[in-house]
């Protein structure tokens, strides 16, 4: 009797267990299906997001490409306009509009002939040298160191012969610039020495005959001619390619020419100390172009070795490598004279720029120079050490004497 009950109980238990297991499996299947559905939904969502992002990225890339092309076009246009502006500037006067120009009443500054100024500012516009024949010069410019104040001293060239100082010794011209300058210096020296008496020298050339006068105007024409000759020489060196460098070289060449022509204490004192002749320059014959080198000890070295160093080689290395370190715009280099009673505009170097280039430390040369003239390094450094900074306050002493260190 007891066995059948036990059997039914076992069957019921097994049935319940099977039903429970079936329900659990069903729940597991539903849970797994739900997980798969969620995963599928998330994948689909991510796929849609990816598609949208790729679409936006493509649009943005297209937008950026269009912006880049537009910027490149604008850049090209700006470059073209800048080139046009530079070309227009080169074809216009050097100085800015008079309404905005710095004006300065000068007292004793280096004047710049306007034709020289215009030619140096835009040499591509000059089809031929701008210096007219000296006998036809009619527009009289002021002396490069003219002053509105009345000076009690005699004008340049009208001092006594005894006041003249010893000049450097030169060999015959060895380069084109010396073949221009040395005859000019000789003829002008003859003229200057005749001005006090008005005498006529048979050896003076016809090109200087029209200058012979005791009036200050004759001296003004001489000074204009000096500046123009210096400018003509500079125009033959396109490597000197910036206006500060051109005006600095114009100042040096004109100052040396004044000293060589007049040979007076006054013209000597107007030179920066480092430009004054050394003992070697006064005692050893040498090419005249060496007198225009900025560094005194370098001049001494070149004088002692001038047969090994040609002007063409030196000028090529120097012109491409030197700088005067002027940190301001070109329109600060030259000022307009505002003195009373002027018949026409006059221009002169900004006194700040003049003081800047009178400091030898502002004249530097780069690696290209040293690649060719490494032997000059010691002379260059010693010149800067001994003559830098003090050059802006020239002393009134005579020619200084020193030897190559």
KOLVEXPA-823317 format. One line per field, with one value per residue (C-alpha): residue number from 1; x, y, z. Coordinates in Angstrom, 1 decimal. Example, Ala and Ser with C-alpha at 12.3 -4.5 7.8 and 13.67 -1.06 7.14 Angstrom:
BEGIN
i = 1/2
X = 12.3/13.7
Y = -4.5/-1.1
Z = 7.8/7.1
END
This chain:
BEGIN
i = 1/2/3/4/5/6/7/8/9/10/11/12/13/14/15/16/17/18/19/20/21/22/23/24/25/26/27/28/29/30/31/32/33/34/35/36/37/38/39/40/41/42/43/44/45/46/47/48/49/50/51/52/53/54/55/56/57/58/59/60/61/62/63/64/65/66/67/68/69/70/71/72/73/74/75/76/77/78/79/80/81/82/83/84/85/86/87/88/89/90/91/92/93/94/95/96/97/98/99/100/101/102/103/104/105/106/107/108/109/110/111/112/113/114/115/116/117/118/119/120/121/122/123/124/125/126/127/128/129/130/131/132/133/134/135/136/137/138/139/140/141/142/143/144/145/146/147/148/149/150/151/152/153/154/155/156/157/158/159/160/161/162/163/164/165/166/167/168/169/170/171/172/173/174/175/176/177/178/179/180/181/182/183/184/185/186/187/188/189/190/191/192/193/194/195/196/197/198/199/200/201/202/203/204/205/206/207/208/209/210/211/212/213/214/215/216/217/218/219/220/221/222/223/224/225/226/227/228/229/230/231/232/233/234/235/236/237/238/239/240/241/242/243/244/245/246/247/248/249/250/251/252/253/254/255/256/257/258/259/260/261/262/263/264/265/266/267/268/269/270/271/272/273/274/275/276/277/278/279/280/281/282/283/284/285/286/287/288/289/290/291/292/293/294/295/296/297/298/299/300/301/302/303/304/305/306/307/308/309/310/311/312/313/314/315/316/317/318/319/320/321/322/323/324/325/326/327/328/329/330/331/332/333/334/335/336/337/338/339/340/341/342/343/344/345/346/347/348/349/350/351/352/353/354/355/356/357/358/359/360/361/362/363/364/365/366/367/368/369/370/371/372/373/374/375/376/377/378/379/380/381/382/383/384/385/386/387/388/389/390/391/392/393/394/395/396/397/398/399/400/401/402/403/404/405
X = 0.0/2.9/4.9/2.4/2.2/5.9/5.9/3.3/5.2/8.4/6.5/5.0/8.3/9.9/7.1/7.4/11.2/10.8/8.2/10.4/13.4/11.3/10.2/13.8/15.0/12.2/13.2/16.8/15.8/13.8/16.6/19.1/16.8/16.3/20.1/20.6/17.8/19.5/22.9/21.4/19.7/22.9/24.9/22.3/22.3/26.1/26.0/23.6/25.8/28.8/27.0/25.9/29.4/31.0/28.4/29.2/33.0/32.6/30.7/33.3/36.1/34.4/33.9/37.5/38.7/36.6/37.8/41.4/41.0/39.4/42.3/44.8/43.0/42.9/46.6/47.5/45.4/47.0/50.5/49.5/48.3/51.4/53.6/51.6/51.9/55.7/55.9/53.9/56.0/59.1/57.7/56.6/58.8/60.8/59.2/55.7/52.9/54.0/51.0/52.3/56.0/58.2/59.4/62.5/64.4/67.9/71.0/73.9/72.9/73.9/71.8/70.7/70.2/66.7/67.7/70.2/67.5/65.0/67.5/68.6/65.0/64.1/67.1/65.1/63.5/66.8/67.7/71.0/73.2/71.3/74.3/74.1/77.3/78.9/78.9/75.1/74.2/71.8/69.8/72.0/71.6/72.9/76.1/75.6/76.5/74.9/73.4/70.7/72.7/75.5/78.9/81.8/84.1/84.9/83.0/84.7/87.5/88.0/90.5/94.2/96.4/98.4/95.2/95.1/96.0/98.1/96.0/96.4/98.8/97.1/98.3/96.8/93.1/92.7/89.0/86.1/84.9/88.4/88.7/85.6/86.4/90.1/89.9/86.8/88.7/91.7/89.6/87.5/90.6/91.8/88.5/88.3/91.7/90.8/87.6/89.1/90.9/88.7/91.8/91.6/93.8/94.9/95.0/91.3/89.1/86.3/83.8/84.7/85.1/81.5/82.0/84.6/83.1/83.6/80.0/78.7/76.6/79.7/80.4/76.8/77.2/80.4/78.7/75.8/78.3/80.0/76.8/75.8/79.1/78.8/75.3/76.3/78.9/76.4/73.9/76.4/76.1/72.7/73.8/73.5/69.7/68.1/67.7/69.5/72.5/72.5/72.2/74.9/77.3/76.4/77.2/80.6/81.6/80.5/82.3/85.5/85.2/84.7/87.8/89.9/88.8/89.0/91.6/90.8/90.5/86.8/86.3/88.5/86.5/83.3/84.4/83.5/86.7/86.9/86.8/89.8/93.0/95.5/99.2/99.5/97.0/99.1/102.5/101.9/100.6/97.5/94.3/91.8/88.9/90.5/90.0/86.2/86.4/84.8/87.2/90.6/92.6/91.1/92.2/95.7/95.7/94.3/96.9/99.7/98.2/96.3/98.0/96.4/92.9/91.1/88.3/85.8/86.4/86.2/83.1/81.2/81.8/81.1/78.0/76.2/77.1/77.1/74.3/73.9/71.2/68.6/65.5/63.0/61.0/62.6/60.5/62.4/65.7/65.2/63.6/62.3/63.9/61.4/63.7/62.4/63.1/63.5/62.8/62.3/62.2/65.4/66.0/68.6/69.5/67.5/70.0/69.1/70.1/73.2/74.3/73.4/75.7/78.5/78.7/81.0/79.4/76.3/78.2/78.4/79.2/77.8/79.2/79.5/82.2/84.2/84.1/86.2/88.2/88.6/92.1/90.4/88.5/91.1/91.4/87.6/87.0/89.8/88.4/85.0/86.5/88.7/86.4/82.9/80.5/83.1/82.6/79.6/81.7/84.6/87.5/89.3/92.7/94.7/95.2/95.6/98.3/98.3/99.4/97.6/97.2
Y = 0.0/2.5/2.0/3.6/6.7/7.1/6.6/9.3/11.6/11.2/11.7/14.9/16.1/15.3/17.0/20.2/20.2/19.8/22.6/24.8/24.1/24.8/28.1/29.0/28.1/30.2/33.2/32.7/32.6/35.8/37.5/36.5/37.6/40.9/41.3/40.5/43.0/45.7/44.9/45.0/48.3/49.8/48.6/50.1/53.3/53.5/52.7/55.6/57.9/56.8/57.5/60.9/61.7/60.7/62.8/65.8/65.1/65.0/68.3/69.9/68.7/70.2/73.4/73.5/72.8/75.6/77.9/76.9/77.6/80.9/81.8/80.8/83.0/85.9/85.3/85.5/88.6/90.2/89.3/90.8/94.0/94.2/93.9/96.6/98.8/98.3/99.0/102.2/103.2/102.7/104.9/107.6/110.1/108.6/110.7/110.1/112.6/116.0/116.2/113.2/113.8/114.4/117.9/119.2/122.5/121.4/123.2/121.2/118.0/116.1/117.3/114.9/116.2/115.2/113.7/111.4/110.6/109.6/107.5/105.6/105.0/103.6/102.9/100.9/104.1/105.7/104.9/106.8/108.4/111.3/113.5/116.2/117.6/119.8/122.8/122.6/122.2/125.1/123.9/124.9/122.7/123.6/122.3/118.9/120.6/123.9/125.8/128.4/130.1/132.4/130.9/133.2/130.8/130.8/128.3/125.1/125.6/129.3/128.7/129.5/127.0/126.6/125.3/122.3/118.9/116.1/113.8/110.1/108.9/107.2/105.0/105.4/104.2/100.5/100.1/101.9/103.9/105.3/106.2/108.3/109.7/110.5/112.8/114.4/115.0/116.5/118.9/120.0/120.6/122.9/124.7/125.0/126.5/129.2/130.3/132.8/134.8/134.0/133.1/130.8/127.8/126.6/123.0/123.1/121.2/122.8/120.9/123.0/126.3/127.4/127.0/129.6/132.2/133.6/133.3/130.6/129.3/127.8/125.9/124.7/123.4/121.6/120.0/118.9/117.4/115.5/113.9/113.1/111.5/109.4/108.4/107.5/105.1/103.5/102.9/100.5/98.2/96.5/94.3/97.3/96.8/98.6/102.4/102.5/100.8/103.1/106.3/105.1/104.4/107.7/109.4/107.7/108.3/112.0/112.6/111.1/113.0/116.3/115.6/114.7/117.7/120.4/118.9/121.3/120.9/121.6/118.8/116.5/117.1/116.3/112.7/110.0/109.2/105.8/107.2/109.6/108.6/106.4/106.9/104.1/105.9/109.0/107.4/104.3/104.8/102.7/102.5/105.3/102.9/101.6/105.1/104.4/101.2/101.6/99.8/101.6/98.4/96.7/99.7/99.2/95.5/96.2/98.9/96.5/93.7/95.6/93.7/90.5/92.0/93.6/96.1/93.9/90.9/93.0/95.0/91.8/90.2/93.4/94.6/91.4/90.9/94.2/95.9/99.1/97.6/100.5/99.2/101.7/102.3/103.9/107.0/107.9/108.2/111.6/114.7/117.8/121.1/123.6/126.6/130.0/131.6/128.3/128.6/124.8/121.7/120.4/117.1/115.9/112.8/112.3/113.3/110.1/108.0/110.1/109.5/105.8/105.3/107.4/104.6/102.0/99.3/99.6/98.5/94.7/92.0/88.5/85.0/85.6/88.2/86.0/83.1/85.2/87.4/85.4/87.0/90.4/89.2/90.5/93.9/94.1/93.3/95.6/98.4/98.0/97.8/100.9/103.1/102.0/104.3/107.2/108.0/110.1/112.7/113.4/115.2/118.2/116.5/115.9/112.6/109.8/107.2/103.5/100.2/97.0/95.0
Z = 0.0/0.8/-2.4/-4.9/-2.8/-2.8/-6.6/-7.2/-4.9/-6.9/-10.2/-8.9/-7.7/-11.0/-12.9/-10.8/-11.3/-15.0/-15.1/-13.1/-15.3/-18.4/-16.9/-16.1/-19.6/-21.0/-18.8/-19.9/-23.5/-23.1/-21.2/-23.9/-26.6/-24.8/-24.5/-28.2/-29.1/-27.0/-28.4/-31.9/-31.1/-29.7/-32.8/-35.1/-33.1/-33.3/-37.0/-37.5/-35.4/-37.3/-40.6/-39.4/-38.1/-41.4/-43.3/-41.1/-41.4/-45.2/-45.1/-42.8/-45.0/-48.0/-46.1/-44.9/-48.4/-49.8/-47.0/-47.7/-51.4/-50.6/-48.2/-50.8/-53.4/-50.9/-50.2/-53.8/-54.2/-51.2/-52.6/-55.9/-54.3/-52.1/-55.2/-56.9/-53.8/-53.7/-57.4/-56.9/-54.0/-56.0/-58.7/-56.3/-54.4/-51.6/-48.9/-47.5/-48.0/-46.8/-44.5/-42.6/-42.9/-39.9/-40.1/-38.5/-38.6/-39.0/-37.7/-39.0/-40.8/-44.0/-46.9/-49.6/-53.2/-54.2/-57.5/-55.6/-53.1/-55.8/-57.7/-54.7/-53.6/-57.0/-59.2/-61.7/-62.8/-63.7/-67.3/-67.2/-64.5/-63.0/-62.7/-65.4/-66.9/-64.3/-66.6/-67.0/-63.4/-62.7/-59.7/-56.9/-53.8/-50.3/-48.9/-47.3/-44.0/-44.7/-41.7/-41.4/-38.8/-39.9/-39.1/-38.5/-40.2/-43.9/-46.2/-47.1/-49.5/-48.6/-45.8/-46.1/-47.9/-44.7/-43.0/-45.3/-43.8/-45.2/-47.5/-48.2/-50.8/-53.8/-56.6/-60.1/-60.3/-60.1/-60.5/-62.3/-59.2/-58.7/-62.4/-61.8/-58.4/-58.7/-61.7/-60.1/-56.9/-58.7/-60.8/-57.9/-55.8/-58.4/-58.5/-54.7/-54.4/-57.0/-55.4/-52.9/-55.7/-58.6/-60.6/-63.6/-63.8/-67.2/-65.9/-64.8/-67.2/-69.2/-67.1/-64.0/-65.8/-65.1/-61.4/-61.0/-58.8/-55.4/-54.5/-52.0/-54.9/-56.4/-53.3/-53.3/-56.8/-55.7/-52.8/-55.0/-57.5/-54.7/-53.6/-57.1/-58.0/-54.8/-55.8/-59.3/-57.9/-55.5/-58.4/-60.0/-57.0/-56.9/-54.1/-51.8/-51.9/-49.0/-48.5/-45.1/-46.5/-49.6/-47.5/-45.1/-48.0/-49.6/-46.3/-46.0/-49.7/-49.6/-46.3/-47.6/-50.9/-49.0/-46.9/-50.0/-51.9/-49.2/-46.9/-44.2/-40.4/-40.8/-43.3/-41.3/-38.1/-39.9/-40.5/-37.9/-36.0/-37.5/-41.1/-40.5/-42.3/-40.5/-40.4/-43.0/-45.3/-45.1/-45.6/-47.9/-51.5/-52.0/-54.1/-53.2/-52.7/-49.5/-47.9/-48.0/-45.9/-42.5/-40.2/-39.7/-39.0/-42.0/-44.1/-42.9/-43.7/-47.2/-47.8/-47.0/-49.1/-51.9/-54.7/-53.4/-52.7/-55.7/-55.4/-57.3/-55.0/-51.8/-52.9/-53.9/-50.5/-48.6/-50.5/-50.0/-46.3/-44.5/-42.5/-40.6/-38.3/-38.7/-37.0/-38.2/-41.4/-44.5/-44.1/-40.9/-42.7/-44.3/-43.0/-44.9/-44.2/-42.8/-42.5/-43.4/-46.8/-48.7/-52.4/-52.8/-50.6/-49.1/-47.5/-45.1/-43.1/-39.9/-37.2/-35.3/-38.4/-38.9/-35.3/-35.8/-38.8/-37.1/-34.5/-36.0/-33.9/-36.0/-39.1/-39.2/-41.8/-42.0/-42.7/-46.5/-45.8/-43.4/-45.9/-48.2/-45.7/-42.6/-42.1/-41.5/-38.4/-35.9/-37.6/-37.8/-34.1/-33.0/-35.0/-33.5/-30.0/-30.4/-32.5/-31.7/-29.8/-29.6/-33.3/-32.7/-30.9/-33.2/-31.6/-33.1/-33.1/-36.2/-38.0/-35.6/-35.7/-35.1/-36.6/-37.3/-34.1
END
